[in-house]
Amino acid sequence: MIADEKYEFKPETKRKIFILGAVGVLLLVLGVFMSRNSGGHENNHEKKAAAEISKSLTASIEVQESPEHNEGAEHHGSAVWLKRVYTSLWQNDIFFVGIGIIGLFFVAIQYASQAGWSAGVKRIPLAMGSWIPIGGVLTIVLWFITKGDIFHWSHSSVFDPASDQYDKIITGKSGYFYWPLAAGSFPIFFFLRMVAFFGLWYIFFVWIKKEMLAEDLDGATEHWYSARKFSAIFLVIFALSSSIAAWDWVMSIDTHWYSTMFGWYLFAGWWVTGLSVITLIAVYLKEAGYLKVVNANHLHDLGKFIFAFSIFWTYIWFGQFLLIYYANIPEETVYFVNQMKSAPYNWIFYTNLFLNFVFPFLLLMTRDAKRHMSMLKVVCPIVIVGHWFDHFNMITPGVMQHDGGFGFIEIGMTLIFAAVFLYVVLSALSKIQLVAKHHPFMEESLNHHI
């Protein structure tokens, strides 16, 4: 029999989270103040050089020589400092939404595959799923606030042949955003997809959580079977919705560019980041005296997942890069040229490979490394930060173009999101049993050895 175990969300932990958020607010305010005073003209020489490189490349694209194609025109919008704030808001929102939905995805995978080893850690990803409704509301609100700056296709002028902003390519894609309404009106199709995805994710989160907690009360195996049924259905829905969400919320920022691998690419980043968050929380709970049912074998499995899917992410990254860049199609390669040649994206582009592949690969290569909490406490933050940078480079270049920056605004915004996310997750974790003592596979988990 497994003893009751409940996490206590201590005042000192809350205080540390509040300090983290306060530091984030301070850095954000300082960053906005510095950006406004600088007028957004930092590193002008470097940015002008990068702009010339991009311009010389795009000038060679035949379709851009047409007067009907004008994405090269200036994107009108808010002041540079405000666009940086909007961009950082959207980037962090999508990043943390990904971590939240991966919590539910992890739980669903364990049920659908009838995995026994993970019985002692499933409450951590379940608590992470508590971010889904918050992330959903925040995403919808932010879309209305930032869409004019984040999504170029949301401007009605790009669909007006009489406008100098008219864009033939975006007009050809208008049905994907605006159907059944007219192009340039309200993107009802896009908006309904967003609401539907978050609605479905939240519904399945509630259903699965209800069955998991009911199991604690009476121990009936019917709850496990119900959770497995809901998990199997959710995985099918998630497979479709996560890919379309990747196209809608990230890839459509660069409306001319597309990649058939992008849905997998964003998922791979979300997945390995979510695994790192689960592992990091598990490690800190172990160090605080919780999760007595979790041992080095369970940590080893989590470490193996991080190791394996860091390689998987790299495979998708390289496959996407190779297929586009090696084919030398200008309208597609310009996406990578902007990241490789323009500051501040260029150093992030190459740093990504070290943070998201080289370091996890080398540090987790040995068996012992995956079993030691000290090593996992080093690798997991590296992976999380690495994929935050990956999201930065997926979103910021398309919005800010050559006015992008990385500084106090971006760091402060991230700390605020991290503080709120941690508070929500730990608060949710403190309201449920930390270990599912009536889980039908708990005995298998207790005797798990690799």
VENCOR-V619806 format. One record per pair of residues at least 12 apart in sequence whose C-alpha atoms are under 7 Angstrom apart, sorted by sequence separation. I is the first residue (numbers start at 0). GAP is how many residues later the second one is. D is the distance in whole Angstrom. If there is no record, write none. Layout:
I/GAP/D + I/GAP/D
This chain:
158/12/5 + 176/12/5 + 177/12/7 + 210/12/5 + 176/13/5 + 210/13/7 + 106/15/6 + 210/15/7 + 210/16/6 + 246/16/7 + 152/17/7 + 245/17/5 + 106/18/7 + 105/19/7 + 106/19/7 + 207/19/5 + 359/19/6 + 242/20/4 + 245/20/6 + 103/21/6 + 241/21/7 + 242/21/7 + 102/22/4 + 103/22/6 + 207/22/6 + 102/23/6 + 278/23/6 + 158/24/6 + 102/25/5 + 103/25/5 + 158/25/6 + 102/26/5 + 203/26/7 + 354/27/6 + 355/27/6 + 99/28/5 + 100/28/6 + 155/28/4 + 354/28/6 + 99/29/5 + 154/29/7 + 155/29/7 + 153/30/7 + 203/30/7 + 275/30/7 + 355/30/5 + 99/31/5 + 100/31/6 + 274/31/6 + 354/31/5 + 355/31/7 + 99/32/6 + 271/34/6 + 351/34/6 + 96/35/7 + 271/37/6 + 351/37/7 + 96/38/5 + 271/38/6 + 351/38/6 + 39/40/6 + 39/41/7 + 347/41/7 + 92/42/7 + 313/43/6 + 196/44/6 + 268/44/6 + 35/45/6 + 267/45/5 + 34/46/6 + 92/46/7 + 309/46/6 + 310/46/6 + 309/47/6 + 264/48/7 + 344/48/6 + 31/49/6 + 309/50/7 + 264/51/6 + 264/52/7 + 306/53/6 + 306/54/6 + 306/57/6 + 260/59/6 + 85/60/6 + 341/60/7 + 343/60/7 + 343/61/6 + 135/62/6 + 343/62/7 + 86/63/7 + 82/66/7 + 303/66/7 + 302/67/5 + 132/69/6 + 131/70/6 + 299/70/5 + 76/71/7 + 77/71/7 + 298/71/7 + 299/71/5 + 76/72/6 + 298/72/6 + 256/74/7 + 296/74/7 + 256/75/6 + 295/75/5 + 128/76/7 + 169/85/7 + 168/87/7 + 282/90/6 + 72/92/7 + 69/95/6 + 69/96/6 + 70/96/6 + 68/97/7 + 69/97/5 + 279/97/6 + 67/98/6 + 68/98/5 + 67/99/6 + 68/99/5 + 67/100/6 + 68/100/7 + 279/100/6 + 103/101/6 + 151/101/7 + 150/102/5 + 149/103/6 + 275/104/5 + 275/107/7 + 275/108/7 + 272/110/6 + 272/111/5 + 272/114/7 + 110/116/7 + 111/116/5 + 110/117/5 + 268/118/6 + 111/119/6 + 110/120/6 + 111/120/6 + 107/123/4 + 107/124/7 + 107/127/7 + 253/144/5 + 249/145/6 + 252/145/6 + 252/146/7 + 296/151/7 + 296/152/6 + 124/153/6 + 292/153/6 + 296/153/6 + 123/154/6 + 101/168/7 + 101/169/6 + 98/171/6 + 102/171/7 + 97/172/5 + 101/172/6 + 119/173/6 + 98/174/7 + 119/174/6 + 98/175/5 + 116/181/7 + 218/219/5 + 220/219/7 + 215/220/6 + 215/221/7 + 215/222/6 + 214/223/6 + 149/249/5 + 148/250/7 + 60/269/6 + 60/270/7 + 57/272/7 + 56/273/7 + 53/284/6 + 49/291/6 + 49/292/5 + 94/293/7 + 130/293/7 + 46/295/7 + 129/295/7 + 46/296/7 + 94/296/7 + 45/297/7 + 127/297/5 + 126/298/5 + 129/298/7 + 90/300/6 + 90/301/6 + 126/301/5 + 126/302/5 + 90/304/6 + 123/305/7 + 86/309/6 + 122/311/6 + 122/312/7 + 119/315/6 + 119/316/7 + 118/320/7 + 87/322/6 + 91/322/6 + 118/322/7 + 118/323/6 + 84/324/7 + 88/324/7 + 87/325/7 + 91/325/7 + 115/325/5 + 115/326/7 + 118/326/6 + 116/327/7 + 117/327/7 + 115/328/6 + 116/328/4 + 115/329/5 + 116/331/6 + 50/351/7 + 46/355/6 + 30/376/7 + 30/377/5 + 31/377/6 + 29/378/7 + 30/378/5 + 27/380/6 + 26/381/5 + 27/381/5 + 26/382/7 + 27/384/4 + 26/385/5 + 27/385/6 + 24/387/6 + 23/388/4 + 23/389/6 + 23/391/5 + 24/391/7 + 23/392/5 + 20/394/6 + 19/395/6 + 20/395/5 + 20/398/5 + 19/399/6 + 17/401/7 + 16/402/5 + 16/406/7 + 8/417/7 + 8/418/7 + 8/421/6 + 6/422/7 + 7/422/6 + 6/423/5 + 5/424/6 + 5/426/7 + 5/427/5 + 6/427/6 + 4/428/6 + 5/428/5 + 3/429/7 + 4/429/5 + 4/430/6 + 1/435/5
